[in-house]
């Protein structure tokens, strides 16, 4: 690792409030995963700020670490993969198709998740880019229910050698097991930036996990979940929205994002 790369990883760890670990084990992965979810927001603001989403590791690290932003799955799972590799984990990028309400999988490369192997050879499914999902990595080779603060999760066999990830009995996405390169996700990222069939161009989302629950800004609507209670309120001015981005998500914005078509919603995926 070069001095510059080491400095970037140190800055990344500071960004999420973690110390450089001594070993790439399951306990450290669990801690890093949770800290990441609590500090790096799942957000699609770039789509509504006219900023290109570039699937390049340096560009993504500049955004997530340098600019202290978040991103959607391709961005924040890709940067988390860089962090984990530099800390000694083996990481493969897996493509997934999100399961719709009717049970039909979406487009190929609809989503990115991570297969992470520890120094002890344990395999885990890590995913910090699906919004409201598991708080901790899931044991990749287990096929029983796993109780997580985010719900009860299970990984099950699917057709053609794929795996389905279930939450509370409902399929979330279908994983293909072949490792992929970051560039392979370019078409999926383009689709979610441009297609009228994707909810991302039609909605504004900035969301992160909190110790009490989750906080989501689908401006001007602010949604707070804590202790099983949900509260919604409408922010009354641009100054309030700008302050919410800064104080709740650590995002400084000169220009506020705005949805060009459709109506904002509170989808936290």
C-alpha positions as CSV (number, residue, x, y, z in Angstrom):
1,X,0.0,0.0,0.0
2,X,1.4,3.4,-1.0
3,X,1.5,6.3,1.5
4,X,-1.3,8.0,-0.3
5,X,-3.5,4.8,-0.2
6,X,-2.7,4.4,3.5
7,X,-3.7,8.0,4.1
8,X,-7.0,7.5,2.3
9,X,-7.8,4.4,4.3
10,X,-7.0,6.2,7.5
11,X,-9.3,9.0,6.4
12,X,-12.0,6.5,5.6
13,X,-11.7,4.9,9.1
14,X,-12.0,8.4,10.6
15,X,-15.0,9.1,8.5
16,X,-16.9,6.2,10.0
17,X,-15.4,6.5,13.5
18,X,-13.4,3.3,13.4
19,X,-9.8,2.5,14.4
20,X,-7.5,0.5,12.1
21,X,-8.1,-3.1,13.1
22,X,-5.4,-5.5,14.0
23,X,-7.0,-8.5,12.2
24,X,-9.4,-9.0,9.4
25,X,-11.9,-11.1,11.4
26,X,-15.6,-11.4,11.6
27,X,-16.0,-9.3,14.7
28,X,-14.2,-6.4,13.0
29,X,-16.3,-6.8,9.9
30,X,-19.4,-6.7,12.0
31,X,-18.3,-3.4,13.7
32,X,-17.2,-1.8,10.4
33,X,-20.5,-2.7,8.7
34,X,-22.6,-1.1,11.5
35,X,-20.4,2.0,11.7
36,X,-20.7,2.5,8.0
37,X,-24.4,2.3,8.0
38,X,-24.6,4.9,10.8
39,X,-22.3,7.4,9.1
40,X,-22.4,7.1,5.3
41,X,-25.8,7.8,4.1
42,X,-27.7,5.9,1.4
43,X,-28.5,8.8,-1.0
44,X,-29.1,9.6,-4.6
45,X,-28.5,13.4,-4.4
46,X,-26.0,13.3,-7.3
47,X,-28.8,12.4,-9.7
48,X,-30.7,15.6,-8.8
49,X,-27.6,17.8,-8.6
50,X,-26.4,17.1,-12.2
51,X,-23.4,15.2,-10.9
52,X,-22.3,12.2,-12.9
53,X,-22.0,8.9,-11.0
54,X,-18.6,7.5,-12.1
55,X,-17.8,3.9,-11.3
56,X,-14.2,4.4,-10.6
57,X,-12.6,3.6,-7.3
58,X,-10.7,6.9,-6.9
59,X,-13.7,9.0,-7.9
60,X,-15.9,7.2,-5.5
61,X,-13.4,7.5,-2.6
62,X,-13.0,11.2,-3.4
63,X,-16.8,11.5,-3.0
64,X,-17.4,9.3,0.0
65,X,-14.2,10.0,1.9
66,X,-13.0,13.4,0.6
67,X,-16.4,15.1,0.2
68,X,-18.0,13.1,3.0
69,X,-21.0,12.1,0.9
70,X,-22.9,8.9,0.5
71,X,-24.3,7.3,-2.6
72,X,-26.4,4.4,-3.8
73,X,-25.4,0.8,-3.8
74,X,-22.8,0.8,-6.6
75,X,-21.0,3.7,-4.9
76,X,-21.0,2.9,-1.2
77,X,-20.6,-0.9,-1.5
78,X,-17.7,-0.3,-4.0
79,X,-15.9,2.0,-1.5
80,X,-16.6,-0.3,1.4
81,X,-15.0,-3.1,-0.7
82,X,-11.9,-1.0,-1.2
83,X,-11.7,-0.4,2.6
84,X,-12.1,-4.0,3.4
85,X,-9.5,-5.2,0.9
86,X,-7.0,-2.7,2.3
87,X,-7.6,-4.1,5.8
88,X,-6.9,-7.6,4.7
89,X,-10.3,-9.1,3.7
90,X,-10.9,-10.9,0.4
91,X,-13.9,-9.2,-1.3
92,X,-15.9,-10.1,-4.4
93,X,-18.5,-7.8,-6.0
94,X,-21.7,-9.7,-6.6
95,X,-24.5,-8.6,-8.9
96,X,-28.0,-8.9,-7.7
97,X,-31.6,-8.4,-9.1
98,X,-34.0,-6.7,-6.7
99,X,-37.2,-8.7,-6.2
100,X,-40.3,-6.5,-7.0
101,X,-43.6,-6.6,-5.1
102,X,-44.9,-9.1,-7.6
103,X,-42.0,-11.5,-6.9
104,X,-40.2,-10.8,-10.2
105,X,-36.5,-10.0,-10.2
106,X,-35.4,-6.7,-11.7
107,X,-32.8,-6.0,-14.3
108,X,-29.3,-7.6,-14.2
109,X,-26.9,-5.5,-12.2
110,X,-29.8,-3.9,-10.4
111,X,-27.9,-4.0,-7.2
112,X,-24.3,-4.7,-5.9
113,X,-23.5,-6.7,-2.7
114,X,-20.3,-8.0,-1.3
115,X,-19.0,-11.5,-0.6
116,X,-16.4,-11.0,2.1
117,X,-13.9,-13.6,3.4
118,X,-12.2,-13.2,6.7
119,X,-8.6,-14.1,7.7
120,X,-10.1,-17.3,9.2
121,X,-11.8,-18.2,5.9
122,X,-15.4,-17.4,7.1
123,X,-17.6,-16.0,4.3
124,X,-20.1,-13.2,4.9
125,X,-22.6,-11.3,2.8
126,X,-22.0,-7.6,3.5
127,X,-24.3,-4.9,2.1
128,X,-24.1,-1.3,3.2
129,X,-25.9,0.0,0.1
130,X,-29.5,-1.4,0.3
131,X,-30.9,1.3,2.6
132,X,-33.1,-0.3,5.2
133,X,-31.7,-3.8,5.5
134,X,-29.6,-5.9,7.8
135,X,-27.5,-4.0,10.3
136,X,-24.8,-6.7,10.4
137,X,-23.2,-9.0,7.7
138,X,-25.0,-12.3,7.1
139,X,-23.3,-15.6,7.3
140,X,-23.0,-16.4,3.6
141,X,-23.1,-20.2,3.8
142,X,-25.8,-20.5,6.5
143,X,-29.3,-21.4,5.3
144,X,-31.2,-20.9,8.5
145,X,-32.9,-17.8,10.0
146,X,-30.5,-15.1,11.3
147,X,-32.0,-12.6,13.7
148,X,-30.7,-9.1,13.1
149,X,-31.9,-5.7,14.5
150,X,-33.2,-5.0,11.0
151,X,-35.3,-8.2,10.9
152,X,-35.1,-11.9,10.4
153,X,-32.9,-12.8,7.4
154,X,-32.3,-16.0,5.5
155,X,-30.3,-16.9,2.5
156,X,-31.9,-19.6,0.4
157,X,-31.1,-21.5,-2.8
158,X,-32.7,-20.1,-6.0
159,X,-32.9,-21.2,-9.6
160,X,-29.8,-21.5,-11.8
161,X,-27.4,-21.7,-8.8
162,X,-28.4,-18.2,-7.5
163,X,-29.2,-17.3,-3.9
164,X,-32.2,-15.3,-2.7
165,X,-31.8,-13.0,0.4
166,X,-35.0,-12.9,2.4
167,X,-36.1,-10.5,5.1
168,X,-38.9,-11.5,7.4
169,X,-39.8,-14.1,4.8
170,X,-40.0,-11.7,1.9
171,X,-37.4,-12.0,-0.9
172,X,-35.3,-8.8,-1.2
173,X,-32.9,-9.7,-4.0
174,X,-31.4,-12.5,-6.0
175,X,-27.6,-12.9,-6.0
176,X,-25.5,-14.3,-8.8
177,X,-22.4,-16.0,-7.4
178,X,-19.9,-15.1,-10.1
179,X,-17.5,-12.4,-9.0
180,X,-17.8,-9.2,-11.1
181,X,-15.6,-6.1,-11.8
182,X,-16.8,-2.6,-10.9
183,X,-17.0,-1.7,-14.5
184,X,-19.6,-4.5,-15.0
185,X,-22.1,-2.4,-13.1
186,X,-22.0,0.6,-15.4
187,X,-25.2,-0.4,-17.3
188,X,-27.1,-0.9,-14.1
189,X,-25.9,2.5,-12.7
190,X,-26.9,4.2,-16.0
191,X,-30.3,2.6,-15.8
192,X,-30.9,3.9,-12.3
193,X,-29.8,7.4,-13.3
194,X,-31.9,7.7,-16.4
195,X,-34.7,5.2,-16.7
196,X,-38.3,6.2,-16.0
197,X,-38.8,2.7,-14.7
198,X,-36.3,3.3,-11.9
199,X,-37.6,5.1,-8.8
200,X,-34.2,6.9,-8.3
201,X,-34.7,9.6,-11.0
202,X,-38.3,10.1,-9.6
203,X,-37.4,10.4,-5.9
204,X,-35.0,12.2,-3.6
205,X,-33.5,10.1,-0.8
206,X,-30.9,10.6,1.9
207,X,-31.1,8.0,4.7
208,X,-28.9,6.5,7.4
209,X,-29.2,4.2,10.3
210,X,-29.2,5.7,13.8
211,X,-28.7,4.1,17.2
212,X,-32.4,4.5,17.8
213,X,-33.7,3.6,14.4
214,X,-33.4,5.5,11.1
215,X,-33.6,9.0,9.8
216,X,-34.6,9.8,6.2
217,X,-34.8,13.1,4.3
218,X,-36.9,13.0,1.2
219,X,-36.8,16.8,1.0
220,X,-38.8,18.6,2.2
221,X,-40.1,15.6,4.2
222,X,-38.1,14.5,7.2
223,X,-38.9,11.0,8.5
224,X,-37.5,9.8,11.9
225,X,-38.0,6.3,13.2
226,X,-37.0,5.6,16.8
227,X,-38.1,3.0,19.3
228,X,-40.7,1.7,16.9
229,X,-42.3,5.1,16.5
230,X,-42.4,7.0,13.2
231,X,-42.5,10.8,12.9
232,X,-42.9,12.9,9.7
233,X,-42.6,16.6,9.3
234,X,-42.3,18.9,6.4
235,X,-39.3,21.3,6.5
236,X,-40.6,24.8,5.9
237,X,-37.7,26.4,4.1
238,X,-34.6,25.8,2.0
239,X,-32.5,26.9,5.0
240,X,-34.1,24.2,7.1
241,X,-33.4,21.6,4.4
242,X,-29.8,22.7,4.0
243,X,-29.4,22.5,7.8
244,X,-30.9,19.0,7.9
245,X,-28.5,17.8,5.3
246,X,-25.6,19.3,7.2
247,X,-26.5,18.4,10.8
248,X,-28.2,15.0,10.3
249,X,-26.0,13.6,7.4
250,X,-22.8,15.7,7.4
251,X,-23.5,16.9,3.9
252,X,-22.7,20.5,3.0
253,X,-24.6,21.7,-0.1
254,X,-24.4,25.0,-1.8
255,X,-27.2,24.1,-4.2
256,X,-30.1,21.9,-3.0
257,X,-31.1,18.9,-5.2
258,X,-34.5,18.9,-6.7
259,X,-36.5,16.2,-8.4
260,X,-37.1,17.2,-12.1
261,X,-40.0,14.8,-12.7
262,X,-42.5,12.9,-10.5
263,X,-43.0,13.4,-6.8
264,X,-40.4,12.7,-4.1
265,X,-41.1,9.7,-2.0
266,X,-39.6,8.1,1.1
267,X,-38.3,4.9,-0.4
268,X,-35.3,4.0,1.8
269,X,-33.8,1.3,-0.4
